[in-house]
Amino acid sequence: MWKLRSFLKPYWFMTLIAPLLMVMEVCMDLTQPRLMAAIVDQGVTQGNLELIGTTSLHMLGVALLGLIGGVGCTYFTVRVSQNFGSDLRMSVFEKVQTLSFRQLDSFSAGSLITRLTGDVVQLLNLVQILLRQFTREFSLIIGSVTMAIIISPRLSLILLLVIPIQFVILYMLMKRSTPLFRTMQRKLDNVNTVIQESTTGIRVIKAFVRASFERARFGKANSAYYDSGLKSARAMATNGPLMTLILNISIVAVIWFGAGQTWQGLMPIGDLAAFLIYISQVLFSLVSISSTLMNVSRARVSADRLNEVLDTKADMNEPMDGDKEKALAHSASQQGRLVFEHVSFAYDSNPDKKILSDLSFAVEPGQTLGILGATGSGKSTLVSLIPRLYDVSEGRILLDGVDIRDIPVTQLRREVGLVLQQSILFSGSIRDNIRFGRPDASEDEVETAARAAEAHEFIDKLSEGYGAVLGQRGVNLSGGQKQRISIARALLMRSRILVLDDSTSAIDLGTEKRIQRSLQALMKSSTCLIIAQRISSVKHADQIIVFEEGRIAAKGTHEELLASSPIYQDIYESQQGKETARHG
């Protein structure tokens, strides 16, 4: 947790003044029993009404000063904690944005959501507790023990026996509860993951009548979280009654021995009452601190989880300054020549299984490369290497003669327009989704890109046109409409490299042909890579690569492959047969 103290530094003044104001309130609270003792011993017992009135006014003034300190502490504590939580949440979110796909694979989406919400809230609450409650209770313990010793050193010996016992109990409870809280947060990760998957895939669940299965899956995750939470609650539940028992025993002991001193005339009854108040404050503060320390145990687990994200170093290594300057200078003459040299790739989860093996090919500026292959042959993995969503395991990829690892990631990704296999749209207007890569694009540029993607016609028919607001992930659009908006978004970038990853699978053949003609006109100077399942989508390409189990099985133009490649011939005949049957 100490590593996160830097998030408090911008608010150091409020962090300092909040506990000082709380100490002021505690000092006023500690003064009250002494004033009350004076009223009893010198006012009530001696019938001094003037002293009672004066002291009562003093007590009222002290209470008002305590109120000012308490309100001021609360105000500054809330300001500090909310700013701390906001900054921490933003830093974790920004860190997540810098991580590669390879690193994000090690964190589940549900876990990241829990860390950005629940774990940050745990630490935010801890800051509030430390600045206000812990400061109050700790100050009360120190002040009350001091005042109790001043009143009766002999009776204060009871505290020397009780306080160590309570601290031993607290230590044992913290040691027991910390691993329980860690397990509970992991179970909460699983709950959030199931919720996210179920809500995202609700249409598939309903279509396949799998609601009962999903209920059972969620029930299992929820029960596991419940069980871990119950174990944690049991560990904390033993704390309160045990502390209360010690408290009551201590008060009985004070009354027993204190009453004897009062009867012997060694201790005024007002002092005994004040002493009881002070020792009660000490013991109640220890009970409160025990609850606070339980929060510390839980917050420590959350801090470890957040530091795990913050300490993860992005593995997308940026080039050194000298290489960066060369890459930036080179970008001015960049044409879009793409070369793969003996490229291989394997995921970290299974490094011995290569998804891509020894790929070598080149795409010249302005050319279109078609990529065909069965599902799972590595086509999508191939194109994810170009903008460095993943880094190659072996070999290298060159863009106009420069290794893409020597080009700043931000610059590289501006040069690669990417339309993913799954159309990802965001809440907001259609205009904002098309402008996603170029927020400053003009209305004319947005419309030109939409026309090229064959999206303008259906957008124009909407009541609000380009200002129409999309639901989450574009749920109020069809699959083909989402694909066309995704294509328009990539076209608006005017990148040197355009990658279409099976981006027309939900679009009819007629619309697809019109999009292809628009691409040839609008992106004629760009290098295009088109992944497709249908030969009709890539037959116009300057070069076609056929993938089989991560390797290049055949390469050439449509006519060359029809004449020489059995695999391509089989795909062509199969698809032609389907087309004939469909139109027959």
VEXDREN-2710 file (C-alpha; in Angstrom, 1 decimal):
% VEXDREN-2710
k/r/px/py/pz
1/MET/0.0/0.0/0.0
2/TRP/2.9/2.3/0.7
3/LYS/3.8/2.4/-3.0
4/LEU/0.5/4.2/-3.7
5/ARG/1.3/7.1/-1.4
6/SER/2.4/9.1/-4.4
7/PHE/-1.3/9.6/-5.3
8/LEU/-1.7/11.6/-2.1
9/LYS/1.2/14.0/-2.7
10/PRO/-0.8/16.5/-4.9
11/TYR/-3.1/16.9/-1.9
12/TRP/-0.5/17.0/0.9
13/PHE/-1.9/20.1/2.5
14/MET/-5.4/18.7/2.9
15/THR/-3.9/15.3/3.9
16/LEU/-2.0/17.1/6.7
17/ILE/-4.7/19.5/7.9
18/ALA/-7.5/16.8/8.1
19/PRO/-5.9/14.8/10.9
20/LEU/-4.9/18.0/12.7
21/LEU/-8.5/19.1/12.8
22/MET/-9.4/15.7/14.1
23/VAL/-6.8/16.0/16.9
24/MET/-8.4/19.3/17.7
25/GLU/-11.8/17.6/18.1
26/VAL/-10.3/14.8/20.2
27/CYS/-8.6/17.4/22.5
28/MET/-12.0/19.0/23.1
29/ASP/-13.6/15.6/23.7
30/LEU/-10.9/14.8/26.3
31/THR/-11.5/18.1/28.1
32/GLN/-15.1/17.3/28.7
33/PRO/-14.8/14.6/31.4
34/ARG/-12.4/16.8/33.4
35/LEU/-14.9/19.7/33.3
36/MET/-17.7/17.3/34.3
37/ALA/-15.5/16.0/37.2
38/ALA/-15.1/19.6/38.3
39/ILE/-18.9/20.1/38.2
40/VAL/-19.4/17.0/40.4
41/ASP/-16.6/17.5/42.9
42/GLN/-16.6/21.3/43.3
43/GLY/-20.1/22.3/42.1
44/VAL/-22.6/19.6/43.0
45/THR/-21.1/18.3/46.2
46/GLN/-20.3/21.8/47.5
47/GLY/-23.5/23.5/46.1
48/ASN/-21.5/26.0/44.0
49/LEU/-24.1/27.0/41.4
50/GLU/-21.8/29.7/39.9
51/LEU/-19.1/27.2/39.2
52/ILE/-21.6/24.8/37.7
53/GLY/-22.9/27.6/35.3
54/THR/-19.4/28.8/34.3
55/THR/-18.1/25.3/33.8
56/SER/-21.2/24.4/31.7
57/LEU/-20.6/27.3/29.4
58/HIS/-17.0/26.2/29.1
59/MET/-18.3/22.7/28.1
60/LEU/-20.5/24.3/25.5
61/GLY/-17.6/26.3/24.0
62/VAL/-15.4/23.2/24.0
63/ALA/-18.2/21.2/22.2
64/LEU/-18.5/24.0/19.5
65/LEU/-14.7/23.9/19.0
66/GLY/-14.9/20.1/18.7
67/LEU/-17.7/20.5/16.2
68/ILE/-15.6/22.8/14.0
69/GLY/-12.7/20.4/14.1
70/GLY/-14.9/17.4/13.2
71/VAL/-16.7/19.1/10.3
72/GLY/-13.4/20.5/9.0
73/CYS/-11.7/17.1/9.2
74/THR/-14.7/15.4/7.4
75/TYR/-14.6/18.0/4.6
76/PHE/-10.9/17.7/3.9
77/THR/-10.9/13.9/4.3
78/VAL/-13.7/13.6/1.6
79/ARG/-11.8/15.9/-0.7
80/VAL/-8.5/13.9/-0.3
81/SER/-10.1/10.5/-0.6
82/GLN/-12.2/11.3/-3.7
83/ASN/-9.2/12.8/-5.5
84/PHE/-7.0/9.9/-4.5
85/GLY/-9.6/7.4/-5.8
86/SER/-10.1/9.3/-9.0
87/ASP/-6.4/9.7/-9.8
88/LEU/-5.7/6.0/-8.9
89/ARG/-8.5/4.8/-11.1
90/MET/-7.4/6.9/-14.0
91/SER/-3.8/5.8/-13.7
92/VAL/-4.8/2.1/-13.7
93/PHE/-7.1/2.7/-16.7
94/GLU/-4.3/4.5/-18.6
95/LYS/-1.9/1.7/-17.7
96/VAL/-4.3/-0.9/-19.1
97/GLN/-4.4/1.1/-22.4
98/THR/-0.6/0.7/-22.8
99/LEU/-0.5/-3.0/-22.3
100/SER/-0.2/-5.3/-25.3
101/PHE/-2.7/-8.0/-26.1
102/ARG/-0.2/-10.5/-24.9
103/GLN/-0.2/-8.9/-21.4
104/LEU/-4.0/-8.3/-21.4
105/ASP/-4.5/-12.0/-22.0
106/SER/-3.1/-12.5/-18.4
107/PHE/-5.9/-10.3/-16.9
108/SER/-9.5/-11.3/-17.4
109/ALA/-11.9/-8.5/-18.3
110/GLY/-13.9/-9.3/-15.1
111/SER/-10.7/-8.9/-13.0
112/LEU/-9.8/-5.6/-14.5
113/ILE/-13.4/-4.3/-13.9
114/THR/-13.1/-5.4/-10.2
115/ARG/-9.7/-3.7/-9.8
116/LEU/-10.9/-0.5/-11.4
117/THR/-14.1/-0.4/-9.2
118/GLY/-14.1/-2.5/-6.1
119/ASP/-10.4/-2.4/-5.3
120/VAL/-10.1/1.3/-5.9
121/VAL/-13.1/1.9/-3.6
122/GLN/-11.5/-0.2/-0.9
123/LEU/-8.4/2.0/-0.9
124/LEU/-10.5/5.2/-1.2
125/ASN/-12.4/4.1/1.9
126/LEU/-9.1/3.3/3.7
127/VAL/-7.9/6.8/3.1
128/GLN/-11.1/8.2/4.7
129/ILE/-10.7/5.8/7.6
130/LEU/-7.1/6.6/8.2
131/LEU/-7.5/10.4/8.0
132/ARG/-10.6/10.5/10.2
133/GLN/-11.5/7.4/12.1
134/PHE/-8.1/6.0/12.8
135/THR/-6.7/9.4/13.7
136/ARG/-9.6/9.9/16.1
137/GLU/-9.3/6.5/17.8
138/PHE/-5.5/6.6/18.0
139/SER/-5.6/10.1/19.4
140/LEU/-8.3/9.1/21.9
141/ILE/-6.2/6.2/23.1
142/ILE/-3.1/8.3/23.7
143/GLY/-5.1/11.2/25.3
144/SER/-7.3/9.0/27.4
145/VAL/-4.5/6.9/28.7
146/THR/-2.6/10.1/29.6
147/MET/-5.6/11.6/31.4
148/ALA/-6.3/8.3/33.2
149/ILE/-2.7/8.2/34.5
150/ILE/-3.0/11.8/35.7
151/ILE/-6.2/10.9/37.6
152/SER/-5.0/7.6/39.1
153/PRO/-1.7/5.9/38.3
154/ARG/-2.7/2.8/40.3
155/LEU/-6.0/2.2/38.5
156/SER/-4.2/2.8/35.1
157/LEU/-2.3/-0.4/35.7
158/ILE/-5.4/-2.2/34.5
159/LEU/-4.8/-0.7/31.0
160/LEU/-1.2/-2.0/31.0
161/LEU/-2.7/-5.5/31.3
162/VAL/-5.7/-5.1/28.9
163/ILE/-4.1/-3.2/25.9
164/PRO/-1.4/-5.8/25.1
165/ILE/-4.0/-8.5/25.2
166/GLN/-6.2/-6.6/22.7
167/PHE/-3.2/-6.0/20.3
168/VAL/-2.3/-9.7/20.3
169/ILE/-5.9/-10.5/19.4
170/LEU/-5.8/-7.9/16.6
171/TYR/-2.6/-9.3/15.2
172/MET/-4.0/-12.8/15.1
173/LEU/-7.2/-11.6/13.4
174/MET/-5.3/-9.7/10.7
175/LYS/-3.0/-12.6/10.0
176/ARG/-6.0/-14.9/9.6
177/SER/-8.2/-12.5/7.6
178/THR/-5.8/-11.3/4.9
179/PRO/-5.6/-14.5/2.8
180/LEU/-9.4/-14.8/3.2
181/PHE/-9.9/-11.4/1.7
182/ARG/-7.5/-12.2/-1.1
183/THR/-9.6/-15.3/-2.0
184/MET/-12.8/-13.3/-1.8
185/GLN/-11.5/-10.7/-4.4
186/ARG/-10.6/-13.5/-6.8
187/LYS/-14.0/-15.0/-6.4
188/LEU/-15.5/-11.6/-7.1
189/ASP/-13.4/-11.5/-10.3
190/ASN/-15.1/-14.7/-11.4
191/VAL/-18.5/-13.3/-10.6
192/ASN/-17.8/-10.2/-12.7
193/THR/-16.4/-12.3/-15.6
194/VAL/-19.6/-14.4/-15.7
195/ILE/-21.8/-11.3/-15.6
196/GLN/-19.9/-9.6/-18.4
197/GLU/-20.0/-12.7/-20.6
198/SER/-23.7/-13.3/-19.9
199/THR/-24.8/-9.7/-20.6
200/THR/-22.6/-9.4/-23.7
201/GLY/-23.9/-12.7/-25.1
202/ILE/-27.5/-12.5/-23.9
203/ARG/-28.8/-12.8/-27.5
204/VAL/-26.9/-16.0/-28.1
205/ILE/-28.1/-17.4/-24.7
206/LYS/-31.7/-16.7/-25.5
207/ALA/-31.3/-18.0/-29.1
208/PHE/-29.9/-21.3/-27.8
209/VAL/-32.2/-21.5/-24.8
210/ARG/-29.3/-21.7/-22.4
211/ALA/-30.7/-19.4/-19.7
212/SER/-30.8/-22.3/-17.2
213/PHE/-27.2/-23.2/-17.9
214/GLU/-26.1/-19.6/-17.5
215/ARG/-28.1/-19.3/-14.2
216/ALA/-26.3/-22.4/-13.0
217/ARG/-22.9/-21.0/-14.0
218/PHE/-23.6/-17.7/-12.3
219/GLY/-25.0/-19.5/-9.3
220/LYS/-21.8/-21.5/-9.0
221/ALA/-19.6/-18.4/-9.1
222/ASN/-21.9/-16.5/-6.8
223/SER/-22.0/-19.3/-4.3
224/ALA/-18.2/-19.5/-4.3
225/TYR/-18.1/-15.7/-3.6
226/TYR/-20.7/-16.1/-0.9
227/ASP/-18.7/-18.9/0.8
228/SER/-15.5/-16.9/0.8
229/GLY/-17.3/-13.8/2.0
230/LEU/-18.9/-15.9/4.8
231/LYS/-15.5/-17.1/5.9
232/SER/-14.2/-13.6/6.0
233/ALA/-17.3/-12.4/7.9
234/ARG/-16.9/-15.1/10.5
235/ALA/-13.2/-14.1/11.0
236/MET/-14.3/-10.5/11.6
237/ALA/-17.4/-11.5/13.7
238/THR/-15.3/-13.1/16.4
239/ASN/-13.5/-9.7/16.9
240/GLY/-16.4/-7.6/18.2
241/PRO/-17.8/-9.9/20.9
242/LEU/-14.2/-10.7/22.2
243/MET/-13.2/-7.1/22.4
244/THR/-16.5/-6.2/24.1
245/LEU/-16.0/-9.0/26.7
246/ILE/-12.5/-7.6/27.5
247/LEU/-14.1/-4.1/27.7
248/ASN/-16.7/-5.1/30.1
249/ILE/-14.3/-7.0/32.3
250/SER/-12.0/-4.0/32.4
251/ILE/-14.9/-1.6/33.4
252/VAL/-16.0/-4.0/36.2
253/ALA/-12.4/-4.1/37.4
254/VAL/-12.1/-0.3/37.4
255/ILE/-15.5/0.1/39.3
256/TRP/-14.4/-2.6/41.8
257/PHE/-11.1/-1.1/42.7
258/GLY/-12.1/2.5/42.1
259/ALA/-15.1/2.3/44.4
260/GLY/-12.8/1.1/47.2
261/GLN/-10.5/4.1/46.7
262/THR/-13.5/6.4/46.7
263/TRP/-14.8/4.9/50.0
264/GLN/-11.4/5.4/51.5
265/GLY/-11.3/9.0/50.5
266/LEU/-8.4/8.5/48.1
267/MET/-10.3/9.4/45.0
268/PRO/-13.2/11.9/44.5
269/ILE/-16.3/10.4/42.9
270/GLY/-16.1/12.9/40.1
271/ASP/-12.6/11.7/39.3
272/LEU/-13.8/8.1/39.3
273/ALA/-16.6/9.0/36.8
274/ALA/-14.1/10.8/34.6
275/PHE/-11.7/7.8/34.9
276/LEU/-14.4/5.5/33.8
277/ILE/-15.1/7.7/30.8
278/TYR/-11.4/7.7/29.8
279/ILE/-10.9/4.0/30.2
280/SER/-14.1/3.4/28.2
281/GLN/-12.9/5.6/25.5
282/VAL/-9.6/3.7/25.4
283/LEU/-11.3/0.3/25.2
284/PHE/-14.0/1.4/22.7
285/SER/-11.3/3.0/20.5
286/LEU/-9.4/-0.3/20.5
287/VAL/-12.6/-2.1/19.4
288/SER/-13.0/0.5/16.6
289/ILE/-9.4/0.2/15.6
290/SER/-9.8/-3.6/15.3
291/SER/-12.5/-3.0/12.7
292/THR/-10.3/-0.4/11.0
293/LEU/-7.4/-3.0/10.9
294/MET/-9.8/-5.4/9.2
295/ASN/-10.3/-2.8/6.5
296/VAL/-6.6/-2.4/6.3
297/SER/-6.2/-6.1/5.7
298/ARG/-8.8/-6.0/2.9
299/ALA/-7.3/-2.8/1.4
300/ARG/-3.9/-4.4/1.4
301/VAL/-5.2/-7.1/-0.9
302/SER/-6.7/-4.5/-3.2
303/ALA/-3.5/-2.5/-3.2
304/ASP/-1.5/-5.6/-4.2
305/ARG/-3.9/-6.2/-7.1
306/LEU/-3.7/-2.7/-8.3
307/ASN/0.0/-2.6/-8.0
308/GLU/0.1/-5.8/-10.1
309/VAL/-1.4/-3.8/-12.9
310/LEU/0.6/-0.6/-12.3
311/ASP/3.9/-2.5/-12.1
312/THR/3.4/-4.4/-15.3
313/LYS/5.8/-2.9/-17.8
314/ALA/4.5/-2.6/-21.3
315/ASP/6.3/-5.2/-23.5
316/MET/5.9/-3.2/-26.6
317/ASN/9.4/-1.8/-26.6
318/GLU/9.7/1.6/-28.1
319/PRO/12.7/2.4/-30.2
320/MET/15.7/4.4/-28.8
321/ASP/15.7/8.1/-29.5
322/GLY/18.2/7.7/-32.4
323/ASP/16.1/5.0/-34.0
324/LYS/12.9/7.0/-33.4
325/GLU/14.3/10.0/-35.2
326/LYS/15.3/7.8/-38.2
327/ALA/11.8/6.3/-38.2
328/LEU/10.1/9.7/-38.1
329/ALA/12.3/11.0/-40.9
330/HIS/11.6/7.9/-42.9
331/SER/7.8/8.3/-42.5
332/ALA/7.9/11.4/-44.8
333/SER/8.8/9.1/-47.8
334/GLN/6.7/6.1/-46.6
335/GLN/5.0/4.3/-49.5
336/GLY/3.5/1.3/-47.8
337/ARG/5.7/-1.6/-48.8
338/LEU/5.1/-4.5/-46.4
339/VAL/7.5/-7.4/-46.1
340/PHE/7.3/-10.5/-43.8
341/GLU/10.7/-12.2/-43.3
342/HIS/10.6/-15.7/-41.8
343/VAL/7.9/-14.6/-39.3
344/SER/6.7/-17.1/-36.7
345/PHE/4.4/-16.6/-33.7
346/ALA/3.2/-18.5/-30.7
347/TYR/1.0/-17.4/-27.7
348/ASP/2.7/-17.2/-24.3
349/SER/0.1/-19.7/-22.9
350/ASN/1.5/-22.4/-25.3
351/PRO/4.9/-21.2/-26.6
352/ASP/5.7/-24.6/-28.1
353/LYS/2.6/-24.5/-30.5
354/LYS/3.3/-22.1/-33.3
355/ILE/0.2/-20.4/-34.7
356/LEU/2.3/-19.0/-37.6
357/SER/5.4/-20.7/-39.0
358/ASP/8.2/-19.2/-41.1
359/LEU/6.1/-16.8/-43.2
360/SER/7.8/-14.8/-46.0
361/PHE/6.1/-12.6/-48.5
362/ALA/6.0/-9.0/-49.7
363/VAL/3.2/-6.6/-50.7
364/GLU/4.2/-3.7/-52.9
365/PRO/2.8/-0.1/-52.4
366/GLY/-0.8/0.2/-53.8
367/GLN/-1.2/-3.6/-54.2
368/THR/-4.0/-5.7/-52.7
369/LEU/-3.2/-9.0/-50.9
370/GLY/-6.0/-11.5/-50.4
371/ILE/-5.6/-14.0/-47.6
372/LEU/-7.7/-17.2/-47.6
373/GLY/-7.7/-20.2/-45.3
374/ALA/-9.8/-22.4/-43.0
375/THR/-10.9/-21.2/-39.6
376/GLY/-8.0/-21.4/-37.2
377/SER/-5.3/-21.3/-39.8
378/GLY/-3.8/-18.1/-38.4
379/LYS/-5.2/-15.4/-40.8
380/SER/-6.4/-13.0/-38.1
381/THR/-3.2/-13.6/-36.0
382/LEU/-1.2/-12.6/-39.1
383/VAL/-2.8/-9.2/-39.5
384/SER/-2.7/-8.5/-35.7
385/LEU/1.1/-8.5/-36.0
386/ILE/1.2/-5.6/-38.4
387/PRO/0.0/-2.9/-36.0
388/ARG/1.9/-4.7/-33.2
389/LEU/-1.2/-5.8/-31.3
390/TYR/1.2/-8.8/-30.7
391/ASP/4.9/-8.9/-31.4
392/VAL/6.4/-11.6/-33.6
393/SER/8.1/-14.5/-31.8
394/GLU/10.7/-15.0/-34.6
395/GLY/11.6/-13.1/-37.8
396/ARG/10.6/-9.5/-38.5
397/ILE/8.1/-7.4/-40.4
398/LEU/9.4/-4.5/-42.5
399/LEU/7.4/-1.4/-43.4
400/ASP/9.3/0.4/-46.2
401/GLY/12.5/-1.3/-45.2
402/VAL/12.2/-0.4/-41.5
403/ASP/11.5/-3.1/-38.8
404/ILE/8.1/-2.1/-37.3
405/ARG/9.6/-2.6/-33.8
406/ASP/11.9/0.4/-34.7
407/ILE/8.8/2.6/-35.4
408/PRO/7.0/4.3/-32.5
409/VAL/3.9/2.4/-31.8
410/THR/1.6/5.4/-32.0
411/GLN/3.0/6.4/-35.4
412/LEU/2.8/2.8/-36.7
413/ARG/-0.8/2.4/-35.7
414/ARG/-1.7/5.6/-37.4
415/GLU/-0.3/4.1/-40.6
416/VAL/-2.4/0.9/-40.3
417/GLY/-6.2/1.1/-40.8
418/LEU/-7.7/-2.0/-39.2
419/VAL/-11.2/-3.4/-39.5
420/LEU/-11.5/-6.3/-37.1
421/GLN/-13.4/-9.5/-37.7
422/GLN/-15.8/-8.5/-34.9
423/SER/-17.3/-5.1/-35.5
424/ILE/-16.7/-3.1/-32.3
425/LEU/-18.7/0.1/-32.0
426/PHE/-19.0/2.4/-29.0
427/SER/-21.9/4.2/-27.3
428/GLY/-22.4/7.5/-28.9
429/SER/-23.4/8.9/-32.3
430/ILE/-22.7/7.3/-35.6
431/ARG/-20.6/10.3/-36.5
432/ASP/-18.4/9.9/-33.4
433/ASN/-17.9/6.2/-34.2
434/ILE/-16.8/7.0/-37.8
435/ARG/-14.5/9.8/-36.5
436/PHE/-13.1/7.5/-33.8
437/GLY/-9.6/7.5/-35.3
438/ARG/-9.8/11.2/-36.5
439/PRO/-11.9/13.3/-34.1
440/ASP/-11.1/16.4/-36.1
441/ALA/-12.5/15.1/-39.5
442/SER/-14.9/17.3/-41.3
443/GLU/-18.6/16.4/-42.1
444/ASP/-17.6/16.0/-45.8
445/GLU/-14.8/13.6/-44.9
446/VAL/-17.1/11.6/-42.7
447/GLU/-19.8/11.4/-45.4
448/THR/-17.2/10.5/-48.1
449/ALA/-15.9/7.6/-46.0
450/ALA/-19.5/6.4/-45.3
451/ARG/-20.4/6.5/-49.0
452/ALA/-17.3/4.5/-49.8
453/ALA/-18.3/1.9/-47.2
454/GLU/-21.9/1.8/-48.6
455/ALA/-23.1/3.1/-45.2
456/HIS/-24.5/6.6/-46.2
457/GLU/-27.8/5.3/-47.6
458/PHE/-29.0/3.6/-44.4
459/ILE/-27.5/6.3/-42.2
460/ASP/-29.4/9.0/-44.2
461/LYS/-32.7/7.1/-43.6
462/LEU/-32.3/7.3/-39.8
463/SER/-34.3/10.1/-38.2
464/GLU/-31.2/11.8/-36.8
465/GLY/-28.8/10.7/-39.6
466/TYR/-25.2/10.8/-38.5
467/GLY/-26.2/12.1/-35.1
468/ALA/-28.2/8.9/-34.3
469/VAL/-27.1/7.5/-31.0
470/LEU/-26.0/3.9/-30.9
471/GLY/-26.7/1.5/-28.0
472/GLN/-24.0/-0.4/-26.3
473/ARG/-21.8/-2.1/-28.9
474/GLY/-24.2/-0.9/-31.6
475/VAL/-27.0/-3.2/-30.6
476/ASN/-29.5/-1.2/-32.6
477/LEU/-27.8/-1.9/-35.9
478/SER/-27.6/-5.1/-38.0
479/GLY/-24.4/-7.0/-38.4
480/GLY/-23.9/-5.7/-42.0
481/GLN/-24.6/-2.1/-40.9
482/LYS/-22.0/-2.4/-38.1
483/GLN/-19.4/-3.8/-40.5
484/ARG/-20.0/-0.9/-42.9
485/ILE/-19.5/1.7/-40.2
486/SER/-16.3/-0.1/-39.1
487/ILE/-15.1/0.1/-42.7
488/ALA/-15.9/3.8/-42.9
489/ARG/-14.0/4.4/-39.7
490/ALA/-10.9/2.7/-41.2
491/LEU/-11.3/4.5/-44.5
492/LEU/-11.4/7.9/-42.8
493/MET/-7.9/7.3/-41.4
494/ARG/-6.5/7.3/-45.0
495/SER/-3.7/5.0/-43.7
496/ARG/-0.8/3.6/-45.8
497/ILE/-1.9/0.1/-44.9
498/LEU/-5.5/-1.0/-44.8
499/VAL/-6.4/-4.4/-43.2
500/LEU/-9.9/-5.8/-43.6
501/ASP/-10.2/-8.9/-41.4
502/ASP/-13.2/-10.8/-42.8
503/SER/-15.0/-7.4/-42.6
504/THR/-17.7/-8.1/-45.2
505/SER/-18.9/-11.5/-44.0
506/ALA/-22.4/-10.0/-43.0
507/ILE/-22.7/-8.0/-46.3
508/ASP/-24.4/-9.2/-49.4
509/LEU/-22.3/-9.8/-52.6
510/GLY/-23.7/-6.8/-54.5
511/THR/-22.9/-4.4/-51.7
512/GLU/-19.5/-6.0/-51.2
513/LYS/-18.7/-5.5/-54.9
514/ARG/-19.6/-1.8/-54.6
515/ILE/-17.4/-1.4/-51.5
516/GLN/-14.5/-3.0/-53.4
517/ARG/-14.9/-0.6/-56.3
518/SER/-14.9/2.3/-53.8
519/LEU/-11.8/1.0/-52.0
520/GLN/-9.9/0.8/-55.3
521/ALA/-10.8/4.4/-56.0
522/LEU/-10.4/5.9/-52.5
523/MET/-7.4/3.8/-51.3
524/LYS/-5.6/3.3/-54.6
525/SER/-2.3/4.5/-53.1
526/SER/-2.7/2.3/-50.0
527/THR/-1.5/-1.3/-49.5
528/CYS/-4.5/-3.4/-48.7
529/LEU/-4.7/-6.8/-47.0
530/ILE/-8.1/-8.5/-47.2
531/ILE/-8.9/-11.6/-45.1
532/ALA/-12.0/-13.4/-46.4
533/GLN/-13.8/-16.7/-46.5
534/ARG/-15.2/-16.1/-50.0
535/ILE/-13.0/-16.2/-53.0
536/SER/-15.3/-13.5/-54.6
537/SER/-14.0/-11.1/-51.9
538/VAL/-10.3/-11.5/-53.0
539/LYS/-10.3/-12.6/-56.6
540/HIS/-9.5/-9.1/-57.8
541/ALA/-6.4/-9.0/-55.5
542/ASP/-3.0/-8.5/-57.1
543/GLN/-1.8/-11.5/-55.0
544/ILE/-3.6/-14.2/-53.0
545/ILE/-2.1/-16.3/-50.2
546/VAL/-3.8/-19.5/-49.1
547/PHE/-3.1/-20.5/-45.5
548/GLU/-3.1/-24.0/-44.0
549/GLU/-2.2/-24.6/-40.3
550/GLY/-0.2/-21.4/-40.0
551/ARG/1.8/-21.9/-43.2
552/ILE/1.6/-20.6/-46.7
553/ALA/0.1/-23.4/-48.8
554/ALA/-0.2/-21.5/-52.0
555/LYS/0.5/-18.0/-53.4
556/GLY/-0.4/-16.3/-56.7
557/THR/-3.1/-14.5/-58.6
558/HIS/-6.7/-15.9/-58.9
559/GLU/-6.0/-17.3/-62.3
560/GLU/-2.6/-18.8/-61.3
561/LEU/-4.1/-20.5/-58.2
562/LEU/-7.0/-21.9/-60.2
563/ALA/-4.5/-23.4/-62.5
564/SER/-1.9/-24.7/-60.0
565/SER/-3.3/-25.0/-56.5
566/PRO/-5.5/-28.1/-55.6
567/ILE/-6.5/-26.4/-52.3
568/TYR/-7.6/-23.2/-54.0
569/GLN/-9.5/-25.3/-56.7
570/ASP/-11.4/-27.2/-54.0
571/ILE/-12.4/-23.9/-52.2
572/TYR/-13.4/-22.4/-55.5
573/GLU/-15.5/-25.4/-56.7
574/SER/-17.1/-25.7/-53.3
575/GLN/-18.2/-22.0/-53.2
576/GLN/-19.2/-22.0/-56.9
577/GLY/-21.4/-25.1/-56.2
578/LYS/-23.1/-23.3/-53.3
579/GLU/-23.6/-20.2/-55.5
580/THR/-25.1/-22.3/-58.3
581/ALA/-27.4/-24.1/-55.9
582/ARG/-28.5/-20.8/-54.3
583/HIS/-29.3/-19.1/-57.7
584/GLY/-30.5/-22.3/-59.3
END
